[in-house]
Amino acid sequence: MRTSVVGAGTLQKRKDAVAAGSTAKPDAVQAADDADHYFRPLQIACETRSARMKAVALDAIEKLVAWGNLTGNLTVVQSGRMRYLIDIVIETVCSCRDDAADQVQLQVVKCLLTAVSSATCQVREYSLLLAVRSVYHIYLVTRNQVNRTTAKASLT
């Protein structure tokens, strides 16, 4: 599945700055949007069969969201419709929920909790429902007591 990235206002702001002859560095909001362009390698890592690679990729996504570097505010054209990148991030994380490895399940719960409670990301509508369903799914199927407790605490 191929996606193309269209900046949500960032590209236009940069064009306006260049047209005005400004050489100022981008502000914090524009600098944070730049990390959104590097999500694709993490998405590919989440699609592999290696549980270790998934866990590392999910941990990286969680840290980028927690530190405010991955905001997901970019608009992405996917299958002929416009979507926010954060929706694709949530879908990618939720696709790892069926992995039987305990570390992957724990990273999915941590990543979803961070994304939903983050002040820099706006998880909305279907993505929010998908996140809740995924955490509940992990709560139901996991055999690890730590993962079950973490998932339960995330839901309450």
N, C-alpha and C positions, 0 to 999 in steps of 0.2 A: 504494500500500500504506500503510495507516494504522496507526500504532502509538500506544499509550498508555503513559505512563510511570508506574510504581508504584515509589516509593522503597523501596529495600532496607533497611528498618530506620530510615532517616533520618526519614521522616514520623512514625513511631511515637515516635522520640526527641524530636522537636519537640513532639508532642502531650503527651508526658509532662512536658516542661519547662514548657509553658504551664500544664498542670494543677497543677504544683507551684508555680506563681507565679514561676518563674525568668525573669529578663530578661537572662541571660548570653548572650553571642554564641556561635554554634555553634563547636564545636572544629574543628581543621584537617581532620579526615576529613569532616565534614559540609560544610565550605566547599568542599572539593575536589569533592564530589558535585554541587555546584551547576553546575559547568561541563558536566556531562553533559547538562543540559537544553538546551544550546545546540548540540548536534550536528546537529540536523535541517537547518539552513541549509547546513551543510557537506556533508551528504548530498545535498541537492538540487543543489548546485554540482557534485558529482561525477557526477551523472546527466546533466549537460548535454553538448552536443556540442563545446563550446569547450575546446580543449586548454589554453589559457591559464588558464581558470577552474578546470579540474580541477587543474592544477599548483598554483595558489594555495590551493585548498581542501585538497589533500593536504599541502601544506607547513604549513598551519594545524593540521591534525589531528596531524601529526608533532610540531609544537612543543607543542601542548597535552598530548600524551601524554608527551613528554620532560620537561616541567616538572611533571608530576604533576597537572595540572588536569583532564584527561580520564581518569578511571579506569575507566569502563565498568561500575561495580558496580551500577548501577540494573537492576532487573528490568523487562522490557518485555513487554507482551502483544502478540504479533504472530501473526496468522492463528490465533487461538484457543489459542496455547501460550505459556508463559512462557519468556523468553530473557534472557540478560544483554546489556546494551547493547554491551559490547565485542565480542560475536559479530557484531552488526550493523555495528559500526565496521569490523571486519576484512573482512566481506563487501562493504561499500561500497568500501573501498580496493582489494580484489582485483578488483572489477568494472571498475576502470580499467586493468587490466593489458593489455587488448587494444588500447588506444589506441596509434597508431603514432608519436605524438610522443615524441621522446627525453626531453624534460623530464618528461613525465607518467610514463614508465616509471621514470626515476630516482627521482622522488618516491614512487612505489609501493614501490620497494625500500627506500628510506630509512624510509618510514612503517612498513612491516611489520617491518623490523629493530628500529626503536625500540619498537614495541608488544610484540614478542615478548621483547625483552631488558629491558623496563622493570620496575622493582621495584613500581610502583604498579598495573600492569595484570596480570590473570591471563588470558592467552590459553591456552585449553585445548581439548582434543579436536579436534572438526571444524574449528574456527577455526585452530588451529595447523597442521593438515594443509593447509588451504586456503592459508594464508600461505606455507608451504614450496612448495606446488605453483605458486603464482603467481610467486614469485621464480624458480623453476626454468623456468617458461614464458618469463619475460622473458629469462633467460639463453639460452634456445634460439632465440628469434625476433628478438631485437634485432640491429640492424646497427651500432649505436654501440658502439665498443670500450670506452668508459668505463662504459656501462651493463652490458655483459657482464662486465667485471672486477669491478664493484661487486656484481652479482648473485652471481658466483662466490665472492667474498670473504664475502658474507652467508651463503652456504650452508655454508661450511667453518668 
